[in-house]
Structure formats: structure tokens, C-alpha cells
Amino acid sequence: RVSYEPNSLAPAGLHEHPTEGFRSFSTGDAGAKGRVRPSSFADHYSQARQFFRSQTAVEQSHIAAALVFELSQVAHLHVRRAIVGHLRHVDEPLAARVADGLALSSLPDLPPHSVPVLDMEPAPSTQLIGRMKPTLEGRTIGILIADGSDGAMITAVRNAAVRAGARVQLVAPRIGGATLADGTTIVADGQLAGTSSVVFDAVAVILCGEAAQRLARDSAALAFVRDAFLHLKAMSVDEGGDMLLEAARVPRGEGVVAIGDEGRFLAAAATRQWNRE
């Protein structure tokens, strides 16, 4: 049931001898057998240090936040402190950031280590952000609409996105779609309450004033634009969309573009708005 030892689920299973290790399978081969571990196995920190210091500032921030999040799930203080102690061998500023996120009153002592930690040349090839291609190929743009939305605006955004290689999905308060300003109906690909903006690479919000006022009281609509902003997505909004952003207290700024400037929106949609952090 388990692939590690010691364990409490299969105490009678094969396990390591305290002094002799695992017993080798008997074979007819002549000669002595030996288990030799390279000295590099004693270096537990150099590669981690190289990896962390090779990342962009944004990626380092994400790593620190992830460590705080995961260690916050650990119930015992002494375990949290022990891990932060190991992080000191990796990078002192990283350990300090994680310690602050865990509200530790002081940095724990450095745990003993067998070999010196090496300062190796950075390896930019391990980055994600620094190597991402600014393209819409394979990306998906979500357009939030409702009754009274401008069909011409929807068409303009959708056609421009498709030409750039993106997929487009319409999100509306009802899965059946919406009745547009010109009286035509359009079917939605997702219902607002069940389609979070986090599943899209960028979003556009095209709403008439009445719909914007109505959705300003809808928690799913407020979360749609808030999450898009907080997850650093490019956003394109018309006048009604701007009203919804105001209701959600989403600030204007980098990557928030007015409907009609499709070129600028799609350029922003090809990446994330890292400076928002």
C-alpha cells in the first residue's frame, strides 16, 4: 500500500536494515558488491540555490508565497521553523520572506550540512516567465455579455482574437445567452455563476448600462472582473464594463484597455501584466 519506509500501514513488509541496508538479491555473479554514493549526494542545497536565483523577481515572489502557503498548512511550529532553517542554506532573503509570512519572531538556526553550498552560475533556462512567448496561439479569451450588449463590439473583439490565433468563449448570466441591443439573440458558452475568469487568458466585458448596474449587485460578476485583474489578465471594457470595474473596485491601469483598441488589448492578452504585482 505504500512505497516508502518506515510506515505504519505495512510493518511486516520489506524494509531497510538499520546498519546493513537492503539485502541484495542472490545471484551467481562473482566478485564483491558495493554500494557507493557519490559525494555530490551530500549536497542538498546548491542546486536549489541555483534554481531560485535563476528565476525572475516575479517568479521568486511566487515561490516565496507558495512556501508560505504550504507551510501555513503545517500544524507544528517546530516543523515550520525547521524548513525555514533549510531555506537559509538556499537563499537568506528567501528564508526571511517566508519567515515573515509565517510570523516567525526570528530566523531559526542553520541546520548542519556536510559540504559547502556552491554559488553556481544562473540558469535562465529554468525560468517560465522569462521564456514565455508573447502569443495568442492556444490561448482563450472570455467575453462577458448580458442582455443589451453591443453585438458589433462582440463581433469586433471576437474576430480580432480569432485572427490572432485565440479561441473565444462567451459568458452570460444565463447559459441560454443574451438578447443583444439590436434584438438578436446570442448563445453563451458558459454561465457566469459557473465560469470563473481564471480559466481564460484574457477577458473582455461588454455590457449596456442597465446590465452593468444589475451585475454590480451580482457577486459572480464582481468576482469575474476582480479575479481577472488579480490574476494579471489583460482586460478590455466598454462603458458598461467600466461601470462594473468601478463597482468591483478594480483599478484602471496596465492591461486594462477600452473596447475599440483591439490591437492594444490583444498585445496585452498575449502575456500577463506582471507589473500589477
Steps between C-alpha positions, in 0.01 A plus 500: 500500500795731544823557313704639786631389836467511789122482484220393730277348231724206406738443794573145389607605150852521369697766676850632535731342758624767742867426432519277193246664271293282266606141453616445143337242277716190482661445160773280364720790399851493638665798662425733781197726501511848638271792547689821439330838515670792324599790720259720302214320674598683817430837335133568563494874441718616209258400226205654686700822544588509130138441400357770729757761407447426129135609513358841420395723789134413440571127506703537819202679653269216395737240647516685832120536509456130418734399781308719745172350382615139530677547833191673636328163472760343731361475852827486698711810550824306535448344154433840342814637661705202386403553135579871519839400640564291190394794284776708656750271327321562170464878521495722808259763357261219400512356851435846644198552274352163595571556870320835481204335324480244781535769771812340644657725760851408390681294239573144615854372527668359192478119495830315467614414148776272374649702215520872417210644301619607157421826323453375145436703187131588448304277263241720324373195313320396822278810488141493380413870486826602341460245221128523421412597145267800462240331284126434497542163332329244724359763736135567581329835545174524694243769420246586768168608347140547611168620362554829316866441411628651175520227237740695279748532786476128574562417135795738477674354806425142401619538139821676603576233760435213259721659236777515760463126567292509820179318587206707624228400744196705597389514863154623598278497810293226332643213299231558238676822413384858469283726291728763348428868450387442142245238608698195384576218739837340559573175681758498781770240543491526878279623781647784704442333837688190388771644274782675682721745315806309622443242226564764232825661393330840457148638531281761338191647667231635268189618685232762462449740791190323633671160497807647668288642782328164542825300497658745745280326760598152379786343697594275208537799267707693753722194554535458122670836454684499833654158435599599149682804633663318793617217274669760279278449195462759227153657506301687236189688611231720349314767696283244677801283572671801650202545732536139616872552565415805710244302701759226557763761593732377229752775424571615147855455391734279306321243288152656540404622153190666357291305248591616152876478549520131412865516397611626841273254680627198307861605553434508874302174483804317361667521840424575864510845657785425739542861613164484676668305777 
